[in-house]
Amino acid sequence: MLNPITDSDWKRLVSTQSVDSAKKQADEHLQQLQLSSDQLEYLRWRAKSDSFYLGRSVLGYKKFTETLHGNISQWLYNTRQDQFRIILLPRSYFKTTQVTITGSIQLALPDVRGDIDYIGKLGPNIRILLAHESHTGASRFLFEISRHFLANPKLMALFPECIPDRRFQRINQHELELPRDTFFAEPTFDTMGVGGLSQGRHYDVINLDDIFGDKARDSKAERETTIQWFDNIQSFFIDLSDSKLNIIGTRYSLDDVYGHALKVYEGQIMRYIRRIEEADTEGNVYITFPEKFNEKNLRILRQNPKTWIQYSNHPTEGFTEFEAGWKRFYTKLPGDKISVQTGNHTEIVNIKDCDIVILFDPARTGKNGIVVTAEDTKGRIFVIESIKGRYKDPEVVNLLFKLVQRWWPRCLAIEEVLFSGLYKPWLESEMQLRGVRFYVMTVRRKRIPSRLGAHDESKPDHIKILANYFSAGLIYFHLSQQNLIDEYDSFGASEDIHLLDALAYGPQVWRPGWSMRKMNENLQTIDDMEDRDVMTGYSI
């Protein structure tokens, strides 16, 4: 499947001599089996209804195992009527062979008993799109499918009515059309690479197989292009309410298109996700495909984190910087109060007794991050607001004023370069117009000297300073701040870290709060000092 498919390969496959030879072998195969009409109908029905049987016994994929691939086949059958499905498997698990190749062939086979209640009832009249990171990759899928319909004696023996003839059907490196009882602009199987246009074509089923590869993993531009193309994929549907989308792949990072798909489709998408190692109900770890992998293989694969992540099929494994046990949480109470559990003791903290600051990480492109923190007298830092999104500049300014009027912070801390270039005159003008004034403090990342001149430290290095606070249990989240929690959990495996970037400016501005009790004690100290000599400190 991974070897390049040449023009010569296609010519040999579709040649009249090659196809006639395969037909002859198909006839001989049937003669050897000596099946009754009922037996033949049963095998045709089983191939249409059981993808494990079709793949292993008819298409010849002998490496399919009952434990793994039989389980996948059963899941595919159970979810056959669901519109959106995502299948994420480690590399070398034959996911393309089972889901894209075998699954697509099965859908295009005729409904031999006329009792199918899902989109597979269309048989050869179905229109399926095979999409890959590259059009060349999608053409490899098509070649494998074409090979079965044109050169696999077992499939040809069971379904002779599906053998295409290049005199009447479209057969080329990008399209395969099976014999049909109607005409469509789309072939039975069509191909496309990421970024491709359908040119007015639409499909009953779209299989997106490995549309996110090394290029997208290593290039932010490629990654964004892939995600933008994916977001428009439903425009290729024939019927928005009935056409099916299958997403097949392996996780590369938290920012990959698969993570994006899980967020976009949320509860609408059926998920089948396996890892190379899993735990049973008693907590015992086992290898999910032991016929191909063993402990020795896994030790070698673990040596390279980028390689291992594609086998673990878990985008944070080995990459995250912050430990899960460092997270602390508080509970909201009425009246701007919060509670903190310390051992068996519950503390109540009044936010108004804390030192409140707004930390703003502006962005000229992409997402803005805004975090509001409150530090109490013990140096504990509570994140009381976390906001992330793509906002236009006027929206950001309005949001900042709303936060100021909600919390009345000691200061707004904003990154120096963008503040001086854009927000400084804007905020000063808005303060006069709105009659609301607040202190704005500029902050910036640490300057790193180098032979080519000093430069600001990278965003991840800037954020790593927070490890000291997290490990000491000084920063508290609220469970509703899911965006921030996700960034914490994925830091090191994702570039979506805008809230953490804003929070990392905190050490430049944080200071302990002053409770009313502490303030009264200080005022009393000042009163006492009024009766003392300012030079000696003795009573007058």
N, C-alpha and C positions, 0 to 999 in steps of 0.2 A: 504493500500500500504506500510505502514511503518513497519507493524508487520512482524516478521521473517516468512518465508515460510518454512515449515517443509517437510520432506520426506512423511509424512502421508498425508499432504495437496495435494502433487502431485499425490500420489497413488489414492486418492479419486477422484481427477479431471479426471484422464485418465482411470479410471476403466470402463470396458465395461458396467456395470450396470448403472453407472452415466451418461455415454454418451448416452446410449439407452433411459434412462429416459428423458434427455434433448431433444432428437430427437422426442420423443413422444409428449412432450409439444410443440415443434415447429410445428408439424403437427396439433395439436389441435388449436394452435394460428392461423394458416392459415385458418382452417375450420371456425373459429369464424369470421374472417375478410371477408370471402366470396369474395375475390378479383377476378376480371377478369384478363386475361393474360396481358392486357394493363396496368391495375392498378398495377399489381405486377411488371411489367417491369419498370414502372415509379418510384416505391419505391426503386427498386434496383438501378436505375440510380441516384436517388436523394441521396441515401446513398453514392454512389461512388463520387458524385460531390459536396456535401454539408456536410462538416465535423461537422457543428453545429447540423444539423439534425441527422447525424449519432451518434454523441456523446450523445445528449440529448434524442432523441426519440427511438433509436435502442439500444445503449449500456447502457442507463439508468442513465446517469450522470445529474440528475435533478438540480444540483446546478449551472450548466452553465446558464449564463444570456445573454440575447440578446444584452444588451449594451456593456458588456465587451467581453464575449466569442464569441458572434456573430461578433464583430469587428475583433477579432483575426482570426476567421474562414475566414472572407472575405479577410483579408490580406494574409493569407496562400494561398488562391485560386489565388489571384492576382499575387503572386510571385512564383507560382507553377513551372515555367520554369527556375527560377534563380538557379544557381548552389550552391551559398553559402548564407545561411541565419542565422541570429542570433536573438533569441527571449529571451529577458531579462525581467523577471517579478518578482514582490515581492514574498516573501514566501506566501504559502497558496492561491495562485491564480489559482490552478489546472493546472499549465503549463504542468506538466508531463502527466496528464490525457488527456489534450486536444491535445497537440502537439505530444508527444511520443507514447501514447497508441492509441488514436483515429486516429491520423495522420498515424501511421504505419499500423493499420488495414485497413484504407481506401485505402492506396496504394496497399495493397495485394488483395483487392477485384477485381473480373474480370471486364474488360471493357465491360459492358453489351450491349452497342450500337456500339462499335467499332469506336468511334469518338474522343477518348482522344488523345491529342497532347503533352502529357508530360510523364514523366517516369512511371506514374501510369498505363499506357497502358499495362505494363508487367503483371499486376495482380499477381496471385499466383507464377508466375515465377520470381518475383522480389526477390532480396537478400538484406536484411536490417540488419544492425548492430545496436544493442542497447548497448550503452556504458555508464558507470556510474563511479563514483569515486572508487567504489568497484565492484567486479564481483557479489557479493551477491545482491547489489542494482540493477544491470542490470537483474539478475535473477528474481527479484520481478516484474520488468516491463514485462518480458516474461510470468510470471505466470498470470498476469492480461490479457495480450493479449490471452494467451491460454484458459483462463477461458471463454472468449467470444466465441471463435471458438468451444469449447467443451461443454459449459454449458449455453450459452445465447440463449434461445428459439427464440427470435426475430431475432437475426443475423442468426441463423441456419435456420430459416424459409425462410429468404430472399435469403440466399446463401448456400443451402445444398451441393453444389458441393465443398465448401471450408472446409467441416468438415473433419479433418484428422483422419486417422485410424492408431493406433500404430503398426499394423501388417505390414503396408506398408510405413508409414512416420515416420521420426524421431521426437519423442516427449520426451523430458527430461528437466531437470532443466536449461539447457543451450541452447537448440535448439528447434525450432518448425518448422516443414516442412508441408506446405499445399499440398493437391493433385495437381500435376503438369502434364504437358504434355511433360516434358523433365527432365533430371537429371543434378544436379549441385553438386559439392562438398560442397557448402554452402547451409544451410537450408534457408527457407523463412525468418526466424528470428533467428539471432545469438546474442550472448552476449559477453561482454568483460568488464573488469575493467581497470582503468588507469594503464598503464605499460604493459598491455597484448600484446601478439604477435598474429598475424592473422594466423600463421602457413600455409602460402600459400593461405589463403582464401582472397577473394576480394568481394566488395559489390557495389550495385547500389546506395544505400542510407546509410549514416552513421548518426545516431542520437546520439550526445554527450549530455547527460542529466545530469546536476549537477556533472560534472567531477571535479569541484573545491569545496571542502568542508572545514570543520573545520581544518582538518589536514594540508591541503595546506595553509590555512590562517595563522595558528599559527607556521608553520615550513618552514623556507626558503628552506631547502633541499627538502621537499615534494613539495613545490611550483615550484621549478626549475625542478623537475622530471616530474611533470604534464605538464609543458610548453614544455619541450623537447619531451615528448611523443606526445603531440598535434601537434607539428611542423612536425611530421612524419606521421600524420594521412592520408595524401593523398596517401601514399604508399598502403593503403588498398582499394583504388578505383579500380573498374573494368576498367573504362574509365576515364582518367584524364580530359578529356574535357566535359564529360557528367554526371558522377556520382555526386550525390548531398550530400551536407554536411549541416546538421542542428545543430546548437549549442543552447542548451536550458539551461538557468540557472538564477541565481540571483547574483548580484554583492556583493562581499565581501570586496574588496579593489581595489585600482588603480593598484596593482601589480598582480591581479588575471588573470587567463587564458583568461577571457572574454575581459579585456582591451588589453591583448596581441593580441588576435584574431582581434580586431578592428583595431589595428595598422598594423598587418601583411597583412590583406586582404583589408584594406583601402576602396577604392571606389568600390571594387568588391563584397562586401557583403551587402545584404539587411538587414535592421535593423528594429526590432520591439521592442521598449523599453518603458515600462510604469513604473510610480511611484505610490505609494499608494495615494499620493496627487498630483494633477496637477491643473493648472490654465486654465480657459477658455479664449476666445478671449478678454474678458473685464477685465481680471485679477482676477476674482473671483476663489478662491481655493475650490476644491471639492474632495471628496474621490472617487477613481475610481472603487472601489468594495464595495459600501455601503451595499449590501446584506450580507456582512460578517464582515465589520469593521465600527466602528463609532468613534466619537471624544473621547469617554471614553477609548476605546481600544487603540487608538493612544497615548493618554497621558501616559498610562502604558508602552507601547512599547518604548517610547522615554526615559524612565528612564535608559535603558541599551544601550549605544552607539553601541556596537557590534551587539546587536539584532536589533536595529532600522535601521542600515545600510542595513540589508537584507529586510526590508519592504520599506524603502525609495527607495531602488534599485539605490542609488546614492552614490558612494564610498567616496566622500569627505564631505558629510553632517555631521556636528558635529565634524569633525576631523581636519580640516585644521587650521594651526596656524597663517598664515599671511592673512591679509584682502585684498580683491580685490582692495579696494580704495587706497591702499598704492603704487600700481604700478605706476611708472613714465616711460615715453618713450622719446627718442630723435630721431631726423631725421638726416640721413647721408647727407652730402654735398660733392661736389668735393674738392680735395686737403686736405684730412684728416681734414675736418672741420665738425662740427655738429651744429644743431640748437635745441634750447630748448624753449618751449613755457611756459612763466610764466605770467599767466593772459592774458592780451591782448598784451603783449610784447613778441617779439621773440628775443632771444639772440643767437649770433653766437660764438661758442667756437672752438678755434684751438687746436686740440689734442696735437700738439707739444708743446703747452704752459702748458700742464698738466703734472702731475707726473704719469708716466706709470709704472706699475708693472705686472709681470706674477705670478699668483697663481696656483700652481700645487698640486693636490691631487692624488698621485700615488696609484696604486692598484696592488698587487701581483696576485690577481684573480679578475675577474669582470671588471668593466669599470673604466677608468681613467677620471678625470675631470680637465680641464685646463680653466682658466678664465684670460683674460687680462683686466685690469681696468685702467682708466685715471681719475685722480682727479684734478679738476680745482682750481682756487684761492679761490673760495667760498666754497670749501669742498664738492662739488657735485661729485659723483663717477659715471662714465659712463662705462658700460661693453662694451668694443669694440670688444671682441672675446669671444666666449664660445664654447668649443669643448669637446664632450663626446663620448667615444667609447672604444671598446676592442682593445687595441694596444699591439703589442709585444714591448719589451724594446727598440730594435733598432729603431722602428717606433716612439716611444715616444721621444727619443733623437733627431732624425731628425726633428720632429715637433717642439720641443723646440727651436732648432737652427733657424728654419725658422721664428718662432715668434719673436725671439730676433732680427734677421736681418730685420724683417718687422717694428718693433716698437722701437727698441733700448731702452728697459726699464731701469729704475734705478736699478732694481733687479729682480731676479727670486726667489720667495719664495716657498720652498718645505718642505714637512713634514719631520721632523728631523730623525726619525728612518730609514725610507727607503732611505733617502738621504745618511746618513752616511754608511749604509750597502751596497748600490748598486750604486746609481747614482753619488755620490761624485767622486770616482776615474774615473768613466766613463766620466763624464762631463769635468773633468780636462784634461783627455787625449784627448778628442775631441777638446777642446779649442786649445791645442797645434797643433793638426793635421790640424784644419780648419783655424787657425789664427784669430779666433773670441773669444774675451774674454768678460765676463760679470760677475757681482757680484751675487753670490748665497747666499741667506739668509735662514737659517733653522728656521722653525716655528713648533709649536706643540700645541696640545689641552691642556687645563688647567688640572692640576693634582688635583685629588680629594682625600683627606685623608680619610681613613676608618680603622676599626679595623683590617682588613686583609691586610693592606698596601695600599699605595697610588696607584691610577690608573688614566688613562686618562678619561676625561669625555666622555660620549657617543656622537655619531655623531649628533643625534637630539639636544642634549643640547648644543653642540658646535655651531650649526647653529642658535640657538635661539638668539644669540647675535645680529644677523642681524636685528631683529625686531626693535631695536632702530634706525637703519639707514633707514629701509623701512618706519617706521611710521613717521619719520621726513622728508620724501620725498627726501632723499639724494642719493639714488641709482636709476640709470636710465638704462632701457633695450632698445634694439632695437627690433622691431616687428619680425625681421627675426630669433631671438634667441628663437625659439619655445621650444627647449629642456629645456632651463633654465626657461622659462615662465611656462612650464608644471610642473617643479619641484616646483616652487614658489606656483602655484595654488594647488598642491597636498601635500605640506609639512605637515606632521602629519598623512597622509593617505597612504603614499607610502615610501618604502625604497630606491627607485631610486632617490637619492639626492646627486649625486657625484659633480655636478656643484656648488650647494649650499655649500657643504662641502669645496670645494676649495675657494669659495668666502668668507667663514667665517674666513679664515686666514687673510683676508684683514685688519681688525682692528689692527693687529700686525705690519703692514708695511705701511699703508696708511699715506700720508701727503699731504697737499695742494700743488698745482703746482705753478710754477713761470712764469708769462707771461713776454714777452720781455719788456713791459712797466715797470713792477715791478722791473725786473732785472736792467734796466737802472736807475731807481730811486735809487736803492740800491748802484749802482756803483757811482752815483753822490754824494750820502751821504758819501761814502768812500773818494772820492776826496776832499770833503769839510772838512773832518776830518783831512786830511793831513796838513792843515794849522792851526791846533789847538794843544795845549799842550796835550799830551797823558794822563797826570795825572789829570789836572784840567778841560780840555775840553774848555778852553778859547783860543781865538785867540792869536797867537804868535805875 
